[in-house]
């Protein structure tokens, strides 16, 4: 098990925990719309699984783990990207390392408000992300200013590579139309 040495983990976890009920509601809706299965359960994983496997929630269906992350809505308005921690001061495995290795089947990435609503979100198919080599592209690392760094993947790139299953705007038949509506 990885020892938590980065005090920022607690800060990020505390921020994300405030969005649990919103995330669960959205995930249940996505799975109903995609599969017509409405009686799925969404559970928070243990701290050990969260830290070691980059998996925050588990959907009670076969192969049902997914990761989730929330950012402040101001970052959506400014950047419209998916950020993934790529390096930490401790040298421990990062979220990027774990996702490359196959942790999680899906990824819920949302932008939340101070009232714990999530007005913008994407639900990603990580198998497609891995298959299309999205994680393997050379990208600049950006410092968080706390001893950790991240990479940013534009939402447009994920749309173009068919890695997005659904968005807060829903997927329309024409993905370009959905992208245009989503990034406004």
C-alpha positions as CSV (number, residue, x, y, z in Angstrom):
1,X,0.0,0.0,0.0
2,X,1.2,3.5,-0.8
3,X,1.8,5.7,2.3
4,X,0.0,9.0,2.1
5,X,2.7,11.6,2.6
6,X,1.2,14.4,0.6
7,X,-1.0,16.5,2.8
8,X,-2.7,17.9,-0.3
9,X,-4.4,14.5,-0.7
10,X,-6.6,15.3,2.3
11,X,-7.4,18.7,0.9
12,X,-8.4,17.3,-2.5
13,X,-10.4,14.4,-1.0
14,X,-12.3,16.8,1.3
15,X,-13.2,19.0,-1.7
16,X,-14.3,16.0,-3.8
17,X,-16.3,14.4,-1.0
18,X,-18.8,17.3,-1.0
19,X,-19.9,16.2,-4.5
20,X,-20.6,12.5,-3.8
21,X,-24.4,12.7,-4.0
22,X,-24.3,14.7,-7.3
23,X,-21.8,12.2,-8.8
24,X,-23.9,9.2,-7.8
25,X,-27.1,10.7,-9.2
26,X,-25.4,11.5,-12.6
27,X,-23.7,8.1,-12.9
28,X,-27.0,6.3,-12.2
29,X,-28.7,8.4,-14.9
30,X,-25.8,7.8,-17.4
31,X,-26.0,4.0,-16.9
32,X,-29.8,4.0,-17.2
33,X,-29.6,6.0,-20.4
34,X,-26.8,3.8,-21.9
35,X,-28.1,0.4,-20.7
36,X,-31.6,0.8,-19.5
37,X,-30.5,-0.8,-16.3
38,X,-31.8,1.4,-13.4
39,X,-31.0,-0.7,-10.4
40,X,-27.2,-0.3,-10.2
41,X,-25.5,0.7,-7.1
42,X,-22.7,3.2,-6.9
43,X,-20.4,2.8,-3.9
44,X,-17.4,4.8,-2.7
45,X,-14.3,2.6,-2.7
46,X,-11.9,2.3,0.2
47,X,-9.1,4.8,0.7
48,X,-6.6,2.1,-0.2
49,X,-8.2,1.5,-3.6
50,X,-8.6,5.2,-4.1
51,X,-4.9,5.8,-3.5
52,X,-3.4,2.7,-5.1
53,X,-5.7,2.2,-8.0
54,X,-7.0,5.7,-8.8
55,X,-10.6,4.4,-8.4
56,X,-13.0,6.5,-6.4
57,X,-16.3,4.7,-7.0
58,X,-17.4,1.2,-7.9
59,X,-20.5,0.5,-9.9
60,X,-22.1,-2.8,-8.9
61,X,-22.1,-4.5,-12.3
62,X,-19.3,-6.6,-13.9
63,X,-16.1,-4.6,-14.5
64,X,-17.7,-1.6,-12.9
65,X,-15.0,0.6,-11.4
66,X,-14.7,4.2,-12.3
67,X,-12.6,7.2,-11.2
68,X,-14.0,10.6,-10.6
69,X,-12.6,14.1,-10.2
70,X,-14.2,17.5,-9.7
71,X,-12.6,20.8,-10.5
72,X,-14.0,24.3,-9.9
73,X,-16.3,25.5,-12.7
74,X,-13.9,28.5,-13.3
75,X,-11.4,26.0,-14.8
76,X,-13.9,24.7,-17.3
77,X,-14.8,28.3,-18.3
78,X,-11.1,29.1,-18.8
79,X,-9.5,25.9,-20.1
80,X,-12.0,23.2,-21.1
81,X,-9.6,20.3,-20.5
82,X,-9.1,17.1,-18.5
83,X,-6.2,17.4,-16.1
84,X,-4.4,14.3,-14.7
85,X,-1.7,14.4,-12.0
86,X,1.5,13.2,-13.7
87,X,4.2,13.7,-11.1
88,X,4.3,14.0,-7.3
89,X,7.1,15.2,-5.0
90,X,7.1,11.8,-3.1
91,X,7.9,9.9,-6.3
92,X,4.8,7.7,-5.7
93,X,2.7,6.4,-8.6
94,X,0.5,9.1,-10.0
95,X,-3.1,9.1,-11.3
96,X,-1.7,9.1,-14.8
97,X,0.5,6.0,-14.1
98,X,-2.5,4.1,-12.6
99,X,-4.8,5.0,-15.4
100,X,-2.2,3.9,-18.0
101,X,-1.9,0.6,-16.2
102,X,-5.6,0.0,-16.5
103,X,-7.1,1.3,-13.3
104,X,-10.7,2.0,-13.8
105,X,-12.9,1.3,-16.7
106,X,-14.5,4.8,-16.9
107,X,-13.8,8.3,-15.7
108,X,-16.3,10.9,-14.5
109,X,-14.8,14.4,-14.7
110,X,-16.9,17.3,-13.6
111,X,-16.7,21.0,-12.9
112,X,-18.5,22.0,-9.8
113,X,-20.0,25.1,-8.2
114,X,-19.8,26.3,-4.6
115,X,-23.3,24.9,-4.0
116,X,-21.9,21.4,-4.9
117,X,-23.8,21.2,-8.2
118,X,-21.9,19.8,-11.3
119,X,-23.2,21.8,-14.3
120,X,-20.6,20.5,-16.7
121,X,-19.2,17.0,-16.8
122,X,-17.9,14.3,-19.2
123,X,-18.0,10.5,-18.7
124,X,-15.0,9.0,-20.4
125,X,-14.4,5.5,-21.8
126,X,-10.8,4.8,-20.5
127,X,-10.5,1.7,-22.7
128,X,-10.9,4.1,-25.7
129,X,-8.5,6.6,-24.2
130,X,-5.8,3.9,-23.7
131,X,-6.5,2.3,-27.2
132,X,-6.2,5.7,-28.9
133,X,-2.9,6.4,-27.2
134,X,-4.2,9.6,-25.5
135,X,-2.1,9.0,-22.4
136,X,1.0,8.3,-24.4
137,X,1.2,11.6,-26.3
138,X,4.0,13.9,-25.3
139,X,2.4,16.7,-23.2
140,X,3.8,19.6,-21.2
141,X,3.6,19.1,-17.4
142,X,2.2,22.0,-15.5
143,X,3.1,22.7,-11.8
144,X,0.3,22.8,-9.3
145,X,2.6,24.8,-7.0
146,X,2.3,22.2,-4.3
147,X,5.0,19.7,-5.4
148,X,2.8,18.0,-7.9
149,X,2.4,18.4,-11.7
150,X,-0.3,17.5,-14.2
151,X,-1.0,17.2,-17.9
152,X,-4.0,18.7,-19.6
153,X,-5.9,16.9,-22.3
154,X,-8.3,19.2,-24.3
155,X,-11.9,18.1,-24.3
156,X,-12.0,18.6,-28.0
157,X,-9.3,15.9,-28.4
158,X,-11.4,13.4,-26.4
159,X,-14.4,14.2,-28.6
160,X,-12.4,13.7,-31.8
161,X,-11.1,10.4,-30.6
162,X,-14.6,9.1,-29.5
163,X,-13.5,8.8,-25.9
164,X,-16.5,10.5,-24.4
165,X,-19.5,8.4,-23.7
166,X,-21.7,11.2,-22.5
167,X,-21.6,14.8,-21.4
168,X,-23.8,17.1,-19.3
169,X,-25.2,18.2,-22.6
170,X,-25.9,14.6,-23.6
171,X,-24.4,13.1,-26.7
172,X,-26.4,14.2,-29.7
173,X,-26.3,12.2,-32.9
174,X,-23.8,14.7,-34.3
175,X,-20.9,14.7,-32.0
176,X,-19.6,18.0,-33.4
177,X,-22.9,19.7,-32.6
178,X,-22.6,18.2,-29.0
179,X,-19.0,19.5,-28.7
180,X,-20.1,23.0,-29.9
181,X,-22.9,23.1,-27.4
182,X,-20.8,21.6,-24.6
183,X,-17.9,24.1,-24.8
184,X,-20.0,27.2,-24.9
